[in-house]
Every structure is written in C-alpha cells, then in structure tokens.
Amino acid sequence: MFRDEKLELKVGLFMGAGIFLMFLIVFSIKDLSFFNKGYDIQVIFDTAGGITRDAPVKLAGVNVGEVISTDIFQDETENLTRVKLGVRVNGNVKISEDAAARINTLGLLGEQYLEITPGVSKKYLCEDSVVVGKNPLSVGNQIEKMNAFMEAAIKILKQIESGDGTLGKLLMDDTVYEDIAVILNRLKNGEGTLGKLLVKEEIYDNVEEFTSDIKEHPWKLLHKTKD
C-alpha cells in the first residue's frame, strides 16, 4: 500500500502542537477551584511593603497558599487609602480568627511573603473573611529616625565640647575637678562623717555589733525607754 509520508508528518506535528497547547491551557487555569481547592480571605494593610501577586503565604513557617491579588481601596471609615491582599489558602488549612498577619522578607534582601502567626481561638477563618494585618516596618522611616538621632547626638557632643549647656559647663569648668579632688582627698584622710565611716574600723565594729544585737533581739526596736 502506498504511504504518504508527508501526510503522516503533518498529522504528527498537528497532534504534537495540540498536546503542547493542552498543557499550556492546563497551567494557565491552575487558579481555578477545580485544580486548586481552597478558600479566599482578604488581608488589609496600610502599605503593601513591596509584596506582589503569587507571593507565598506561610502559616507557622509552612507554605499554605499564595497571594492572588493586590488592590488599593479607599477606607471610608478611617478616610485612608489602604491595600487589600486577596489570599488563597489551601482547603485543608484552618486559621484562627485571632491569627496575626504581617508582611515579612525571606532573608535581608529576599522576596516578600505573607506570614501568618497562629492564634488560640477555636473559631476559624472562612471564605471572604477579612483580617487586618500588622503594617510592615518602613526601612526609609527607620533610616530617618536613625539620622535624627545621630544629628541630636552630634549636637549634644558639640555643646559639651564648646562648654555650652549645664553638662558642658560642668565638664569644662576646672573648679569642678578641683572640688571633686578635695572631696576625695577628705574621704581618703577620714575627714567628715562619711570619711570617718569609711576609714575608722571601730565604726564598722559598732555597726556590726548593733546589727547582730537587733537580729537576736528584734523586740528592742519596739521597746520604749523611760525618760
């Protein structure tokens, strides 16, 4: 029988292209509930912190879903512009209503992901539940605060160096050092009440004897002597 090799080649290419297109269609509709069973929740933030669609969602460090949408909306109650993350959670995962949600980073410069810390409530989130997340720290704000602190510290050091302010005058005034030296010298020589207390051993002996006597006879503290 005569074989048309060109026809067989065309049929083979057509079938191969059809199989390839079928794989593309399957992977393109992976978000359909038929392929990915689960439930959707919404997490509200004041800022998205750089998180994007398809970012992983972790519960206690375990992947349990992904971010499927990021939308900006106007919160009429607070009169603020906020971000709403649509999150798809695997169907077999239960998240407590009091669970905490925050945007975290894998490593110092890694990708952002949604981290959920388990709660203790026995009530669990369900389809279309809304969670108010904890806003991520802004690196820019932290740098601004650090710069302001450094500027204030430098200003104080300059005041001390120039002798301005109470602390600066205290450190720059030579009479202060002289007064301190006099006080230390008097203590060393046993002058004054504090100096005698520190130097004379009989004072220590008297204090120790008094303390021991009170420990053995505490009633003496309540005893009134006759005038």
Backbone hydrogen bonds in HBPLUS format (Angstrom, degrees):
<---DONOR---> <-ACCEPTOR-->    atom                        ^
c    i                          cat <-CA-CA->   ^        H-A-AA   ^      H-
h    n   atom  resd res      DA  || num        DHA   H-A  angle D-A-AA Bond
n    s   type  num  typ     dist DA aas  dist angle  dist       angle   num
A0007-LEU N   A0004-ASP O   3.12 MM   3  5.36 120.2  2.49 100.1 114.1     1
A0008-GLU N   A0004-ASP O   3.14 MM   4  6.54 157.8  2.19 152.0 158.0     2
A0009-LEU N   A0005-GLU O   2.96 MM   4  6.16 154.2  2.03 147.1 154.2     3
A0010-LYS N   A0006-LYS O   2.97 MM   4  6.21 157.4  2.02 146.6 152.3     4
A0011-VAL N   A0007-LEU O   2.91 MM   4  6.19 159.1  1.96 150.4 156.2     5
A0012-GLY N   A0008-GLU O   2.91 MM   4  6.09 157.3  1.96 146.2 152.4     6
A0013-LEU N   A0009-LEU O   2.92 MM   4  6.15 161.4  1.96 151.0 155.8     7
A0014-PHE N   A0010-LYS O   2.89 MM   4  6.07 155.4  1.95 146.1 153.4     8
A0015-MET N   A0011-VAL O   2.94 MM   4  6.17 158.0  1.99 148.9 154.1     9
A0016-GLY N   A0012-GLY O   2.92 MM   4  6.11 157.4  1.97 147.4 154.1    10
A0017-ALA N   A0013-LEU O   2.90 MM   4  6.08 158.8  1.94 148.5 154.0    11
A0018-GLY N   A0014-PHE O   2.95 MM   4  6.15 149.2  2.04 141.0 150.0    12
A0019-ILE N   A0015-MET O   2.95 MM   4  6.22 156.0  2.01 149.0 154.4    13
A0020-PHE N   A0016-GLY O   2.99 MM   4  6.20 159.1  2.04 147.5 153.4    14
A0021-LEU N   A0017-ALA O   2.94 MM   4  6.15 159.4  1.99 148.0 153.2    15
A0022-MET N   A0018-GLY O   2.99 MM   4  6.18 146.8  2.10 141.6 150.9    16
A0023-PHE N   A0019-ILE O   3.07 MM   4  6.41 154.0  2.14 148.7 154.4    17
A0024-LEU N   A0020-PHE O   3.09 MM   4  6.43 156.5  2.15 146.6 153.1    18
A0025-ILE N   A0021-LEU O   2.97 MM   4  6.23 156.1  2.03 148.0 153.8    19
A0026-VAL N   A0022-MET O   2.98 MM   4  6.25 158.5  2.03 149.2 154.8    20
A0027-PHE N   A0023-PHE O   3.05 MM   4  6.28 167.3  2.06 155.4 157.6    21
A0028-SER N   A0024-LEU O   2.95 MM   4  6.02 141.7  2.10 141.9 153.0    22
A0029-ILE N   A0025-ILE O   3.20 MM   4  6.34 132.4  2.44 143.2 152.6    23
A0032-LEU N   A0029-ILE O   3.09 MM   3  5.65 167.4  2.11 117.8 121.9    24
A0035-PHE N   A0032-LEU O   2.92 MM   3  5.63 140.0  2.08 120.3 129.3    25
A0036-ASN N   A0032-LEU O   2.97 MM   4  6.10 152.0  2.05 150.0 158.2    26
A0039-TYR N   A0089-VAL O   3.00 MM  50  5.48 152.2  2.08 149.0 157.3    27
A0089-VAL N   A0039-TYR O   2.87 MM  50  5.48 177.4  1.87 166.1 165.2    28
A0128-ASP N   A0040-ASP O   2.66 MM  88  5.65 154.5  1.72 160.3 165.7    29
A0041-ILE N   A0087-VAL O   2.91 MM  46  5.31 156.1  1.97 149.5 157.4    30
A0087-VAL N   A0041-ILE O   2.91 MM  46  5.31 171.7  1.92 163.4 162.0    31
A0042-GLN N   A0129-SER O   2.83 MM  87  6.18 164.2  1.86 166.6 170.9    32
A0131-VAL N   A0042-GLN O   2.76 MM  89  6.15 158.5  1.81 159.2 166.8    33
A0043-VAL N   A0085-LEU O   2.99 MM  42  5.11 157.8  2.04 141.8 149.0    34
A0085-LEU N   A0043-VAL O   2.85 MM  42  5.11 175.5  1.85 154.2 155.2    35
A0044-ILE N   A0131-VAL O   2.79 MM  87  6.22 156.8  1.84 157.6 165.7    36
A0133-GLY N   A0044-ILE O   2.82 MM  89  5.59 150.3  1.91 144.9 155.0    37
A0045-PHE N   A0083-VAL O   2.92 MM  38  5.21 163.0  1.95 153.5 158.2    38
A0083-VAL N   A0045-PHE O   2.80 MM  38  5.21 176.8  1.80 157.4 158.5    39
A0051-ILE N   A0048-ALA O   3.25 MM   3  5.72 172.8  2.26 118.4 120.4    40
A0055-ALA N   A0052-THR O   3.23 MM   3  5.80 144.6  2.36 135.6 135.7    41
A0054-ASP N   A0067-VAL O   2.66 MM  13  4.98 163.8  1.68 152.7 151.9    42
A0067-VAL N   A0055-ALA O   2.83 MM  12  5.25 154.0  1.90 152.0 160.7    43
A0114-LEU N   A0056-PRO O   3.07 MM  58  6.45 158.6  2.11 161.8 163.3    44
A0057-VAL N   A0065-GLY O   3.04 MM   8  4.95 148.6  2.14 125.6 118.6    45
A0064-VAL N   A0057-VAL O   2.81 MM   7  5.80 168.9  1.82 159.2 161.6    46
A0058-LYS N   A0114-LEU O   2.88 MM  56  6.27 166.1  1.90 168.5 172.9    47
A0116-ILE N   A0058-LYS O   2.81 MM  58  6.01 156.3  1.86 166.6 174.4    48
A0059-LEU N   A0062-VAL O   2.81 MM   3  5.22 155.7  1.87 150.2 148.7    49
A0062-VAL N   A0059-LEU O   3.12 MM   3  5.22 163.8  2.14 107.3 112.4    50
A0060-ALA N   A0116-ILE O   3.20 MM  56  6.54 157.1  2.26 168.6 174.5    51
A0090-ASN N   A0064-VAL O   2.84 MM  26  5.66 168.0  1.85 170.9 168.5    52
A0066-GLU N   A0088-ARG O   3.09 MM  22  5.55 148.0  2.19 145.6 155.1    53
A0088-ARG N   A0066-GLU O   2.95 MM  22  5.55 168.3  1.96 172.8 170.9    54
A0068-ILE N   A0086-GLY O   2.74 MM  18  5.40 156.0  1.79 147.5 154.7    55
A0086-GLY N   A0069-SER O   2.89 MM  17  4.77 160.7  1.93 127.4 133.9    56
A0071-ASP N   A0084-LYS O   2.94 MM  13  5.16 164.0  1.97 145.9 151.3    57
A0084-LYS N   A0071-ASP O   2.69 MM  13  5.16 168.8  1.70 160.8 164.8    58
A0073-PHE N   A0082-ARG O   2.94 MM   9  5.56 162.5  1.97 148.6 153.9    59
A0082-ARG N   A0073-PHE O   2.89 MM   9  5.56 164.7  1.92 169.6 172.4    60
A0075-ASP N   A0080-LEU O   2.68 MM   5  5.16 158.5  1.73 179.2 171.4    61
A0079-ASN N   A0075-ASP O   2.66 MM   4  5.36 120.6  2.01 140.7 158.8    62
A0080-LEU N   A0075-ASP O   3.14 MM   5  5.16 143.2  2.28 133.2 140.9    63
A0093-VAL N   A0090-ASN O   3.11 MM   3  5.63 163.6  2.14 124.1 125.6    64
A0125-LEU N   A0095-ILE O   2.77 MM  30  5.65 159.3  1.81 166.6 172.9    65
A0099-ALA N   A0096-SER O   3.11 MM   3  5.28 157.5  2.16 114.0 114.0    66
A0097-GLU N   A0123-LYS O   2.86 MM  26  5.80 148.5  1.96 153.5 149.0    67
A0100-ALA N   A0117-THR O   3.05 MM  17  5.09 147.8  2.15 144.0 148.7    68
A0117-THR N   A0100-ALA O   2.73 MM  17  5.09 163.6  1.76 156.3 160.5    69
A0134-LYS N   A0101-ALA O   2.73 MM  33  6.09 161.6  1.76 171.5 174.1    70
A0102-ARG N   A0115-GLU O   2.93 MM  13  5.40 158.4  1.98 154.9 162.0    71
A0115-GLU N   A0102-ARG O   2.82 MM  13  5.40 163.4  1.84 178.0 176.2    72
A0104-ASN N   A0113-TYR O   2.93 MM   9  5.53 168.2  1.94 167.8 169.7    73
A0113-TYR N   A0104-ASN O   2.92 MM   9  5.53 155.2  1.98 146.9 151.1    74
A0106-LEU N   A0111-GLU O   3.03 MM   5  5.61 166.4  2.04 151.9 155.0    75
A0129-SER N   A0126-CYS O   3.09 MM   3  5.58 148.2  2.19 144.6 138.9    76
A0142-GLN N   A0138-SER O   3.08 MM   4  6.37 159.3  2.12 151.6 157.3    77
A0143-ILE N   A0139-VAL O   2.97 MM   4  6.21 154.1  2.04 148.9 155.7    78
A0144-GLU N   A0140-GLY O   2.99 MM   4  6.25 155.6  2.05 147.5 154.1    79
A0145-LYS N   A0141-ASN O   2.98 MM   4  6.24 158.9  2.02 150.2 155.3    80
A0146-MET N   A0142-GLN O   2.98 MM   4  6.19 154.1  2.05 143.8 151.2    81
A0147-ASN N   A0143-ILE O   2.87 MM   4  6.11 156.2  1.93 149.4 155.9    82
A0148-ALA N   A0144-GLU O   2.95 MM   4  6.19 157.3  2.00 148.1 154.2    83
A0149-PHE N   A0145-LYS O   2.94 MM   4  6.19 153.4  2.02 144.8 152.1    84
A0150-MET N   A0146-MET O   2.92 MM   4  6.17 159.2  1.96 149.1 154.7    85
A0151-GLU N   A0147-ASN O   2.91 MM   4  6.15 158.7  1.96 150.4 155.9    86
A0152-ALA N   A0148-ALA O   3.03 MM   4  6.23 157.9  2.08 145.6 151.2    87
A0153-ALA N   A0149-PHE O   2.92 MM   4  6.16 156.7  1.98 149.2 156.0    88
A0154-ILE N   A0150-MET O   2.90 MM   4  6.12 159.9  1.94 151.1 156.2    89
A0155-LYS N   A0151-GLU O   2.98 MM   4  6.16 154.7  2.04 144.8 151.8    90
A0156-ILE N   A0152-ALA O   3.03 MM   4  6.30 156.0  2.09 147.3 153.0    91
A0157-LEU N   A0153-ALA O   2.99 MM   4  6.24 160.8  2.03 150.2 155.5    92
A0158-LYS N   A0154-ILE O   2.95 MM   4  6.16 153.0  2.02 147.6 154.7    93
A0159-GLN N   A0155-LYS O   3.04 MM   4  6.29 153.2  2.11 144.5 151.5    94
A0160-ILE N   A0156-ILE O   2.94 MM   4  6.25 156.4  2.00 151.0 157.4    95
A0161-GLU N   A0157-LEU O   2.89 MM   4  6.08 158.8  1.93 146.0 152.1    96
A0162-SER N   A0158-LYS O   2.97 MM   4  6.14 151.9  2.05 146.5 153.2    97
A0163-GLY N   A0159-GLN O   2.97 MM   4  5.95 113.2  2.43 134.8 150.5    98
A0164-ASP N   A0159-GLN O   2.75 MM   5  4.79 137.0  1.94 150.5 151.3    99
A0163-GLY N   A0160-ILE O   3.18 MM   3  5.04 148.5  2.29  95.9 105.3   100
A0169-LYS N   A0165-GLY O   2.93 MM   4  6.11 162.9  1.96 152.9 157.3   101
A0170-LEU N   A0166-THR O   2.93 MM   4  6.09 151.5  2.01 145.2 153.9   102
A0171-LEU N   A0167-LEU O   3.02 MM   4  6.23 151.9  2.11 145.8 152.0   103
A0172-MET N   A0168-GLY O   2.91 MM   4  6.02 146.2  2.03 145.6 155.5   104
A0173-ASP N   A0169-LYS O   2.96 MM   4  5.72 135.6  2.16 143.1 149.8   105
A0176-VAL N   A0173-ASP O   3.23 MM   3  5.70 142.6  2.37 106.9 115.8   106
A0178-GLU N   A0174-ASP O   3.09 MM   4  6.45 154.3  2.16 148.2 155.9   107
A0179-ASP N   A0175-THR O   2.87 MM   4  6.09 158.0  1.92 148.4 153.5   108
A0180-ILE N   A0176-VAL O   3.00 MM   4  6.23 160.0  2.04 148.7 154.1   109
A0181-ALA N   A0177-TYR O   2.93 MM   4  6.12 154.7  1.99 144.9 152.0   110
A0182-VAL N   A0178-GLU O   2.96 MM   4  6.24 153.4  2.03 148.2 154.9   111
A0183-ILE N   A0179-ASP O   3.02 MM   4  6.29 162.0  2.05 151.0 155.2   112
A0184-LEU N   A0180-ILE O   2.99 MM   4  6.22 166.0  2.01 153.1 156.5   113
A0185-ASN N   A0181-ALA O   2.95 MM   4  6.08 153.4  2.02 144.1 151.8   114
A0186-ARG N   A0182-VAL O   2.95 MM   4  6.21 153.8  2.02 149.7 156.3   115
A0187-LEU N   A0183-ILE O   3.01 MM   4  6.29 156.0  2.07 149.2 155.8   116
A0188-LYS N   A0184-LEU O   2.94 MM   4  6.15 153.8  2.01 144.4 151.8   117
A0189-ASN N   A0185-ASN O   3.00 MM   4  6.25 145.7  2.12 143.0 151.8   118
A0191-GLU N   A0186-ARG O   2.86 MM   5  5.06 162.5  1.89 156.9 154.0   119
A0190-GLY N   A0187-LEU O   3.18 MM   3  5.10 154.0  2.25  98.1 105.9   120
A0196-LYS N   A0192-GLY O   2.91 MM   4  6.11 161.0  1.94 152.1 156.7   121
A0197-LEU N   A0193-THR O   3.00 MM   4  6.20 153.2  2.07 145.3 153.1   122
A0198-LEU N   A0194-LEU O   3.03 MM   4  6.24 144.1  2.16 143.6 152.5   123
A0199-VAL N   A0195-GLY O   2.98 MM   4  6.10 141.0  2.13 145.6 156.3   124
A0200-LYS N   A0196-LYS O   2.91 MM   4  5.43 151.5  1.99 138.1 146.8   125
A0205-ASP N   A0201-GLU O   2.97 MM   4  6.34 155.7  2.03 149.9 157.2   126
A0206-ASN N   A0202-GLU O   2.87 MM   4  6.09 156.8  1.92 145.5 151.1   127
A0207-VAL N   A0203-ILE O   2.94 MM   4  6.17 163.9  1.96 152.0 156.2   128
A0208-GLU N   A0204-TYR O   2.89 MM   4  6.06 159.9  1.93 150.1 156.0   129
A0209-GLU N   A0205-ASP O   2.87 MM   4  6.03 156.0  1.93 147.1 153.8   130
A0210-PHE N   A0206-ASN O   2.88 MM   4  6.07 161.2  1.91 149.5 154.7   131
A0211-THR N   A0207-VAL O   2.94 MM   4  6.12 159.3  1.99 147.0 152.7   132
A0212-SER N   A0208-GLU O   2.99 MM   4  6.18 160.4  2.03 147.1 152.1   133
A0213-ASP N   A0209-GLU O   2.99 MM   4  6.17 158.4  2.04 148.4 154.2   134
A0214-ILE N   A0210-PHE O   3.02 MM   4  6.27 156.4  2.08 149.1 155.0   135
A0215-LYS N   A0211-THR O   3.06 MM   4  6.29 152.6  2.13 146.0 153.6   136
A0216-GLU N   A0212-SER O   3.10 MM   4  6.37 150.9  2.18 146.3 153.4   137
A0217-HIS N   A0213-ASP O   2.82 MM   4  5.95 147.4  1.93 146.6 156.6   138
A0220-LYS N   A0217-HIS O   3.11 MM   3  5.99 169.7  2.12 125.3 128.2   139
A0221-LEU N   A0218-PRO O   3.14 MM   3  5.90 159.1  2.19 119.2 123.8   140
A0222-LEU N   A0219-TRP O   3.03 MM   3  5.49 144.6  2.16 108.8 118.4   141
A0223-HIS N   A0220-LYS O   3.28 MM   3  4.90 146.5  2.40  90.0  99.7   142
